[in-house]
């Protein structure tokens, strides 16, 4: 068996390397680890690893098909935040930078916001409740809920203003765990 330890990086071919670099640096907060003009590419990182996202200029961007919803392959890249407050801050930051939030969802053990980069690559930022895998050792079921969105000029949606996971979320967790616990007995 191969013993993988983590996903190292994702490489994206882009239509405009400079625009993508600005988006991933200025909007999402990745740092530039290296720019390699000789071989092409910008290596960007989130943490102490050398690179998380690599962007490279497509040689013929006008001829390249754009990502399409429902196509085979990569649907989105997900970035995890450390707190629910950080998810709220990410939502307002994206709106401030004019990024269209396409949808938001409550996935029972996590809440997510979905948007796209300048080339239409799907991106997600999510907060996962503590101990999610321990709470759902047999999966979380399929009780996703669509969450309402707001624009930059509107107040934040109520779901972003609450403390999460709160009593209602934990009651849902317990309700969904009961069938799994009964099956073990």
Phi and psi restraints in degrees (value plus and minus 20) as a CYANA .aco file:
   2 UNK   PHI    -100.6   -60.6
   2 UNK   PSI     116.8   156.8
   3 UNK   PHI    -126.0   -86.0
   3 UNK   PSI      60.6   100.6
   4 UNK   PHI     -94.0   -54.0
   4 UNK   PSI     125.5   165.5
   5 UNK   PHI    -130.0   -90.0
   5 UNK   PSI     -43.5    -3.5
   6 UNK   PHI    -194.8  -154.8
   6 UNK   PSI     145.4   185.4
   7 UNK   PHI    -101.4   -61.4
   7 UNK   PSI     105.8   145.8
   8 UNK   PHI     -99.2   -59.2
   8 UNK   PSI     -74.5   -34.5
   9 UNK   PHI    -182.5  -142.5
   9 UNK   PSI     146.5   186.5
  10 UNK   PHI    -142.0  -102.0
  10 UNK   PSI     112.8   152.8
  11 UNK   PHI    -124.5   -84.5
  11 UNK   PSI     108.5   148.5
  12 UNK   PHI    -137.5   -97.5
  12 UNK   PSI     107.4   147.4
  13 UNK   PHI    -104.6   -64.6
  13 UNK   PSI     110.9   150.9
  14 UNK   PHI    -145.9  -105.9
  14 UNK   PSI     139.5   179.5
  15 UNK   PHI     -98.8   -58.8
  15 UNK   PSI     -49.8    -9.8
  16 UNK   PHI    -162.8  -122.8
  16 UNK   PSI      79.8   119.8
  17 UNK   PHI     -77.6   -37.6
  17 UNK   PSI     -60.8   -20.8
  18 UNK   PHI     -85.7   -45.7
  18 UNK   PSI     -63.6   -23.6
  19 UNK   PHI     -84.2   -44.2
  19 UNK   PSI     -61.3   -21.3
  20 UNK   PHI     -87.5   -47.5
  20 UNK   PSI     -59.9   -19.9
  21 UNK   PHI     -79.7   -39.7
  21 UNK   PSI     -65.5   -25.5
  22 UNK   PHI     -81.9   -41.9
  22 UNK   PSI     -62.5   -22.5
  23 UNK   PHI     -81.8   -41.8
  23 UNK   PSI     -73.1   -33.1
  24 UNK   PHI     -88.6   -48.6
  24 UNK   PSI     -49.9    -9.9
  25 UNK   PHI    -102.2   -62.2
  25 UNK   PSI     -75.0   -35.0
  26 UNK   PHI    -100.9   -60.9
  26 UNK   PSI     -55.1   -15.1
  27 UNK   PHI    -109.2   -69.2
  27 UNK   PSI     -69.3   -29.3
  28 UNK   PHI    -113.1   -73.1
  28 UNK   PSI     -33.1     6.9
  29 UNK   PHI      65.5   105.5
  29 UNK   PSI      -5.8    34.2
  30 UNK   PHI     -92.0   -52.0
  30 UNK   PSI     131.2   171.2
  31 UNK   PHI    -121.5   -81.5
  31 UNK   PSI     129.3   169.3
  32 UNK   PHI    -103.6   -63.6
  32 UNK   PSI     100.0   140.0
  33 UNK   PHI    -109.1   -69.1
  33 UNK   PSI     -57.0   -17.0
  34 UNK   PHI    -182.4  -142.4
  34 UNK   PSI     123.2   163.2
  35 UNK   PHI    -136.1   -96.1
  35 UNK   PSI     110.4   150.4
  36 UNK   PHI    -142.6  -102.6
  36 UNK   PSI      61.1   101.1
  37 UNK   PHI     -83.3   -43.3
  37 UNK   PSI     -49.5    -9.5
  38 UNK   PHI     -85.8   -45.8
  38 UNK   PSI     -63.1   -23.1
  39 UNK   PHI    -123.1   -83.1
  39 UNK   PSI     -24.8    15.2
  40 UNK   PHI      62.0   102.0
  40 UNK   PSI     128.4   168.4
  41 UNK   PHI      92.2   132.2
  41 UNK   PSI     130.2   170.2
  42 UNK   PHI    -145.8  -105.8
  42 UNK   PSI     105.0   145.0
  43 UNK   PHI    -119.4   -79.4
  43 UNK   PSI     101.1   141.1
  44 UNK   PHI    -141.8  -101.8
  44 UNK   PSI     125.1   165.1
  45 UNK   PHI    -151.8  -111.8
  45 UNK   PSI     134.8   174.8
  46 UNK   PHI    -121.3   -81.3
  46 UNK   PSI     -48.8    -8.8
  47 UNK   PHI    -157.5  -117.5
  47 UNK   PSI    -162.6  -122.6
  48 UNK   PHI    -107.9   -67.9
  48 UNK   PSI     -21.4    18.6
  49 UNK   PHI     -94.6   -54.6
  49 UNK   PSI     137.3   177.3
  50 UNK   PHI     -87.8   -47.8
  50 UNK   PSI     -57.5   -17.5
  51 UNK   PHI    -174.8  -134.8
  51 UNK   PSI     127.0   167.0
  52 UNK   PHI    -135.7   -95.7
  52 UNK   PSI     -68.3   -28.3
  53 UNK   PHI    -142.9  -102.9
  53 UNK   PSI     108.3   148.3
  54 UNK   PHI    -130.5   -90.5
  54 UNK   PSI     112.6   152.6
  55 UNK   PHI    -139.2   -99.2
  55 UNK   PSI     117.7   157.7
  56 UNK   PHI    -158.4  -118.4
  56 UNK   PSI     119.3   159.3
  57 UNK   PHI     -85.5   -45.5
  57 UNK   PSI     107.3   147.3
  58 UNK   PHI     -90.2   -50.2
  58 UNK   PSI     118.1   158.1
  59 UNK   PHI     -88.0   -48.0
  59 UNK   PSI     -45.3    -5.3
  60 UNK   PHI    -158.5  -118.5
  60 UNK   PSI      47.7    87.7
  61 UNK   PHI     -81.1   -41.1
  61 UNK   PSI     -51.1   -11.1
  62 UNK   PHI     -87.3   -47.3
  62 UNK   PSI     -47.4    -7.4
  63 UNK   PHI    -113.0   -73.0
  63 UNK   PSI     -30.5     9.5
  64 UNK   PHI    -102.7   -62.7
  64 UNK   PSI     115.4   155.4
  65 UNK   PHI     -89.5   -49.5
  65 UNK   PSI     123.7   163.7
  66 UNK   PHI    -103.0   -63.0
  66 UNK   PSI     135.4   175.4
  67 UNK   PHI     -77.8   -37.8
  67 UNK   PSI     119.7   159.7
  68 UNK   PHI    -141.3  -101.3
  68 UNK   PSI     117.9   157.9
  69 UNK   PHI     -81.3   -41.3
  69 UNK   PSI     112.8   152.8
  70 UNK   PHI      69.7   109.7
  70 UNK   PSI     -21.3    18.7
  71 UNK   PHI     -96.6   -56.6
  71 UNK   PSI     144.1   184.1
  72 UNK   PHI     -88.2   -48.2
  72 UNK   PSI     136.8   176.8
  73 UNK   PHI      77.9   117.9
  73 UNK   PSI    -174.9  -134.9
  74 UNK   PHI     -85.0   -45.0
  74 UNK   PSI     104.7   144.7
  75 UNK   PHI    -111.3   -71.3
  75 UNK   PSI     -62.6   -22.6
  76 UNK   PHI    -184.7  -144.7
  76 UNK   PSI     144.6   184.6
  77 UNK   PHI    -128.9   -88.9
  77 UNK   PSI     110.3   150.3
  78 UNK   PHI    -127.6   -87.6
  78 UNK   PSI     114.3   154.3
  79 UNK   PHI    -133.9   -93.9
  79 UNK   PSI     107.5   147.5
  80 UNK   PHI    -113.4   -73.4
  80 UNK   PSI     118.0   158.0
  81 UNK   PHI    -128.3   -88.3
  81 UNK   PSI     138.8   178.8
  82 UNK   PHI    -104.0   -64.0
  82 UNK   PSI     -32.4     7.6
  83 UNK   PHI    -171.8  -131.8
  83 UNK   PSI     143.5   183.5
  84 UNK   PHI     -88.5   -48.5
  84 UNK   PSI     -54.1   -14.1
  85 UNK   PHI     -81.4   -41.4
  85 UNK   PSI     -56.8   -16.8
  86 UNK   PHI     -87.1   -47.1
  86 UNK   PSI     -53.3   -13.3
  87 UNK   PHI     -86.1   -46.1
  87 UNK   PSI     -63.7   -23.7
  88 UNK   PHI     -79.3   -39.3
  88 UNK   PSI     -65.7   -25.7
  89 UNK   PHI     -83.3   -43.3
  89 UNK   PSI     -59.3   -19.3
  90 UNK   PHI     -82.6   -42.6
  90 UNK   PSI     -62.9   -22.9
  91 UNK   PHI     -78.5   -38.5
  91 UNK   PSI     -71.5   -31.5
  92 UNK   PHI     -87.0   -47.0
  92 UNK   PSI     -55.6   -15.6
  93 UNK   PHI     -84.7   -44.7
  93 UNK   PSI     -64.2   -24.2
  94 UNK   PHI     -80.5   -40.5
  94 UNK   PSI     -65.1   -25.1
  95 UNK   PHI     -82.0   -42.0
  95 UNK   PSI     -61.1   -21.1
  96 UNK   PHI     -79.5   -39.5
  96 UNK   PSI     -56.0   -16.0
  97 UNK   PHI    -108.7   -68.7
  97 UNK   PSI     -12.0    28.0
  98 UNK   PHI      55.7    95.7
  98 UNK   PSI      -1.7    38.3
  99 UNK   PHI    -101.9   -61.9
  99 UNK   PSI     107.9   147.9
 100 UNK   PHI     -95.5   -55.5
 100 UNK   PSI     100.8   140.8
 101 UNK   PHI    -104.7   -64.7
 101 UNK   PSI      99.0   139.0
 102 UNK   PHI     -99.7   -59.7
 102 UNK   PSI     -56.9   -16.9
 103 UNK   PHI    -187.1  -147.1
 103 UNK   PSI     145.1   185.1
 104 UNK   PHI    -158.0  -118.0
 104 UNK   PSI     127.2   167.2
 105 UNK   PHI    -163.8  -123.8
 105 UNK   PSI     127.1   167.1
 106 UNK   PHI    -122.1   -82.1
 106 UNK   PSI      90.7   130.7
 107 UNK   PHI    -117.8   -77.8
 107 UNK   PSI      11.6    51.6
 108 UNK   PHI      51.6    91.6
 108 UNK   PSI     -81.3   -41.3
 109 UNK   PHI    -118.8   -78.8
 109 UNK   PSI     -21.8    18.2
 110 UNK   PHI    -172.5  -132.5
 110 UNK   PSI     135.9   175.9
 111 UNK   PHI    -139.0   -99.0
 111 UNK   PSI     118.4   158.4
 112 UNK   PHI    -154.3  -114.3
 112 UNK   PSI     128.7   168.7
 113 UNK   PHI    -140.9  -100.9
 113 UNK   PSI     121.1   161.1
 114 UNK   PHI    -141.2  -101.2
 114 UNK   PSI     119.8   159.8
 115 UNK   PHI    -178.0  -138.0
 115 UNK   PSI    -194.5  -154.5
 116 UNK   PHI    -154.2  -114.2
 116 UNK   PSI     135.8   175.8
 117 UNK   PHI    -102.6   -62.6
 117 UNK   PSI     159.5   199.5
 118 UNK   PHI     -78.5   -38.5
 118 UNK   PSI     -42.7    -2.7
 119 UNK   PHI    -115.7   -75.7
 119 UNK   PSI     -18.3    21.7
 120 UNK   PHI      69.7   109.7
 120 UNK   PSI     -11.5    28.5
 121 UNK   PHI     -89.4   -49.4
 121 UNK   PSI     109.4   149.4
 122 UNK   PHI     -88.5   -48.5
 122 UNK   PSI     116.3   156.3
 123 UNK   PHI    -152.2  -112.2
 123 UNK   PSI     131.8   171.8
 124 UNK   PHI    -156.8  -116.8
 124 UNK   PSI     121.1   161.1
 125 UNK   PHI    -140.8  -100.8
 125 UNK   PSI     111.2   151.2
 126 UNK   PHI    -160.6  -120.6
 126 UNK   PSI     136.1   176.1
 127 UNK   PHI    -138.7   -98.7
 127 UNK   PSI     109.4   149.4
 128 UNK   PHI    -128.4   -88.4
 128 UNK   PSI     114.2   154.2
 129 UNK   PHI     -82.0   -42.0
 129 UNK   PSI     128.6   168.6
 130 UNK   PHI     -77.1   -37.1
 130 UNK   PSI     122.9   162.9
 131 UNK   PHI      42.3    82.3
 131 UNK   PSI      11.2    51.2
 132 UNK   PHI     -77.0   -37.0
 132 UNK   PSI     -64.7   -24.7
 133 UNK   PHI     -85.9   -45.9
 133 UNK   PSI     -57.6   -17.6
 134 UNK   PHI     -85.9   -45.9
 134 UNK   PSI     -58.7   -18.7
 135 UNK   PHI     -90.0   -50.0
 135 UNK   PSI     -50.4   -10.4
 136 UNK   PHI    -147.6  -107.6
 136 UNK   PSI      43.6    83.6
 137 UNK   PHI     -84.2   -44.2
 137 UNK   PSI     -41.2    -1.2
 138 UNK   PHI    -131.0   -91.0
 138 UNK   PSI       0.3    40.3
 139 UNK   PHI      77.8   117.8
 139 UNK   PSI     146.2   186.2
 140 UNK   PHI    -126.7   -86.7
 140 UNK   PSI     -16.6    23.4
 141 UNK   PHI      57.6    97.6
 141 UNK   PSI    -193.4  -153.4
 142 UNK   PHI    -142.7  -102.7
 142 UNK   PSI      47.8    87.8
 143 UNK   PHI    -138.8   -98.8
 143 UNK   PSI      20.8    60.8
 144 UNK   PHI     -82.2   -42.2
 144 UNK   PSI     126.1   166.1
 145 UNK   PHI    -144.9  -104.9
 145 UNK   PSI     115.1   155.1
 146 UNK   PHI     -94.3   -54.3
 146 UNK   PSI     113.8   153.8
 147 UNK   PHI    -126.2   -86.2
 147 UNK   PSI     122.7   162.7
 148 UNK   PHI     -88.4   -48.4
 148 UNK   PSI     132.9   172.9
 149 UNK   PHI    -130.3   -90.3
 149 UNK   PSI     146.4   186.4
 150 UNK   PHI    -155.7  -115.7
 150 UNK   PSI     146.3   186.3
 151 UNK   PHI    -119.7   -79.7
 151 UNK   PSI     156.0   196.0
 152 UNK   PHI     -81.7   -41.7
 152 UNK   PSI     -48.5    -8.5
 153 UNK   PHI    -108.1   -68.1
 153 UNK   PSI     -28.9    11.1
 154 UNK   PHI    -116.1   -76.1
 154 UNK   PSI     139.8   179.8
 155 UNK   PHI     -84.5   -44.5
 155 UNK   PSI     136.4   176.4
 156 UNK   PHI     -82.7   -42.7
 156 UNK   PSI     127.7   167.7
 157 UNK   PHI     -81.0   -41.0
 157 UNK   PSI     130.9   170.9
 158 UNK   PHI     -76.2   -36.2
 158 UNK   PSI     -57.8   -17.8
 159 UNK   PHI     -81.7   -41.7
 159 UNK   PSI     -45.3    -5.3
 160 UNK   PHI    -104.1   -64.1
 160 UNK   PSI     -38.3     1.7
 161 UNK   PHI    -106.1   -66.1
 161 UNK   PSI     -39.7     0.3
 162 UNK   PHI    -102.2   -62.2
 162 UNK   PSI     142.9   182.9
 163 UNK   PHI    -101.5   -61.5
 163 UNK   PSI     110.8   150.8
 164 UNK   PHI    -156.1  -116.1
 164 UNK   PSI     118.2   158.2
 165 UNK   PHI    -100.4   -60.4
 165 UNK   PSI     109.1   149.1
 166 UNK   PHI    -118.0   -78.0
 166 UNK   PSI    -189.2  -149.2
 167 UNK   PHI     -77.2   -37.2
 167 UNK   PSI     -60.0   -20.0
 168 UNK   PHI     -86.2   -46.2
 168 UNK   PSI     -61.8   -21.8
 169 UNK   PHI     -84.8   -44.8
 169 UNK   PSI     -61.5   -21.5
 170 UNK   PHI     -90.6   -50.6
 170 UNK   PSI     -51.9   -11.9
 171 UNK   PHI     -84.5   -44.5
 171 UNK   PSI     -59.6   -19.6
 172 UNK   PHI     -84.2   -44.2
 172 UNK   PSI     -62.1   -22.1
 173 UNK   PHI     -77.4   -37.4
 173 UNK   PSI     -69.1   -29.1
 174 UNK   PHI     -83.4   -43.4
 174 UNK   PSI     -60.1   -20.1
 175 UNK   PHI     -82.4   -42.4
 175 UNK   PSI     -62.1   -22.1
 176 UNK   PHI     -93.5   -53.5
 176 UNK   PSI     -46.6    -6.6
 177 UNK   PHI     -97.2   -57.2
 177 UNK   PSI     -47.4    -7.4
 178 UNK   PHI     -74.0   -34.0
 178 UNK   PSI     -69.8   -29.8
 179 UNK   PHI     -80.6   -40.6
 179 UNK   PSI     -57.3   -17.3
 180 UNK   PHI     -87.8   -47.8
 180 UNK   PSI     -60.6   -20.6
 181 UNK   PHI     -87.3   -47.3
 181 UNK   PSI     -59.6   -19.6
 182 UNK   PHI     -84.6   -44.6
 182 UNK   PSI     -55.5   -15.5
 183 UNK   PHI     -88.0   -48.0
 183 UNK   PSI     -48.3    -8.3
 184 UNK   PHI     -96.3   -56.3
 184 UNK   PSI     -53.2   -13.2
